[in-house]
Amino acid sequence: MNQHILITTATSLEGYKITKQLGLVRGITVRSRSVLGNMAGGFMTIFGGRSAIFTELCEKAREEALQLLILHGQEMGANAIINMRYDANEVMNGLTEVLAYGTAVVVEKTEI
């Protein structure tokens, strides 16, 4: 996806002036683990350490939520998103919701 949009977790962008606030934007995805993924992930927990299977699942879910957030912001006419955050909740056993949200804004580069 083409990302011509600035994103920050801060409430402002250094070097830019916010000219318009467009409102809340979000991207949401719901992901489940496969039976094989659950078995492999469960087996990995026996030995402890980093779980590559679950890490990859979480990374994919966050990236998908981020891309949906960007798309929502672009649809609103934003060229930046400030105060961006992630949230995740288990909807039911093995089914997780990942939400990316922030404030869509229009910014202009400030002169030095």
C-alpha positions in Angstrom: 0.0 0.0 0.0 1.3 3.5 -0.8 1.7 5.5 2.4 1.8 9.2 1.6 0.7 10.0 5.1 2.7 11.0 8.3 2.0 9.1 11.5 3.1 9.8 15.0 2.2 8.7 18.5 2.8 12.3 19.6 0.1 15.0 19.7 1.9 17.1 17.1 4.5 16.8 14.3 7.7 18.7 14.7 8.2 21.0 11.7 4.5 20.9 10.7 1.5 23.0 11.6 -1.9 21.4 12.0 -4.3 23.3 9.8 -7.4 21.1 10.2 -8.5 18.3 12.5 -10.7 15.8 10.7 -11.5 13.6 13.6 -11.1 10.0 14.8 -9.7 7.4 12.4 -9.4 3.7 13.0 -8.4 0.4 11.5 -9.7 -2.8 12.9 -9.0 -6.4 12.2 -10.0 -9.7 13.9 -7.6 -12.6 13.6 -7.7 -16.2 14.7 -5.0 -18.8 15.1 -5.2 -22.0 13.1 -5.5 -25.3 14.9 -2.0 -26.2 13.7 -0.7 -22.8 14.8 -2.2 -23.3 18.2 -0.6 -26.7 18.5 2.8 -25.5 17.4 2.6 -22.4 19.6 1.6 -24.5 22.5 4.5 -26.9 21.9 6.9 -23.9 21.9 5.7 -22.8 25.3 6.9 -26.0 26.8 10.5 -24.8 26.2 9.9 -21.2 26.9 11.4 -18.2 25.1 10.2 -16.2 22.1 7.2 -17.7 20.2 7.9 -16.9 16.6 4.5 -18.2 15.5 2.5 -16.0 17.8 4.9 -13.0 17.2 4.3 -13.3 13.4 0.5 -13.5 13.9 0.6 -10.3 16.1 2.8 -8.5 13.6 0.5 -9.3 10.7 -2.6 -8.2 12.7 -1.0 -4.9 13.7 0.2 -4.2 10.1 -3.3 -4.9 8.8 -4.9 -2.6 11.3 -2.3 0.1 10.5 -3.0 -0.1 6.8 -6.7 0.1 7.4 -6.1 3.2 9.6 -4.1 4.8 6.9 -6.8 4.1 4.3 -9.5 5.6 6.6 -7.3 8.7 7.1 -6.8 9.1 3.4 -10.5 8.7 2.7 -11.1 11.6 5.1 -8.6 13.8 3.3 -5.8 13.6 6.0 -2.1 13.8 5.2 -1.2 13.0 8.8 -2.4 11.0 11.8 -1.4 12.1 15.3 -1.7 10.4 18.7 -1.8 7.0 17.0 -2.3 4.0 19.3 -2.9 0.3 19.2 -5.3 -1.7 21.3 -6.0 -5.5 21.3 -8.7 -7.5 22.9 -9.6 -11.2 22.9 -13.1 -11.5 21.4 -13.3 -15.1 22.4 -10.8 -17.9 22.9 -8.4 -17.9 20.0 -10.0 -14.8 18.3 -8.3 -11.5 18.8 -9.3 -8.0 17.7 -6.5 -5.5 17.0 -7.4 -1.8 16.7 -5.2 1.1 15.4 -6.6 4.5 16.1 -5.6 8.2 16.1 -6.7 11.7 15.0 -6.7 12.5 11.3 -5.3 15.9 10.5 -4.2 18.1 7.7 -0.7 19.5 8.2 1.5 22.0 6.4 5.3 22.2 6.6 6.4 25.2 8.7 9.1 27.5 7.4 12.4 27.5 9.2 
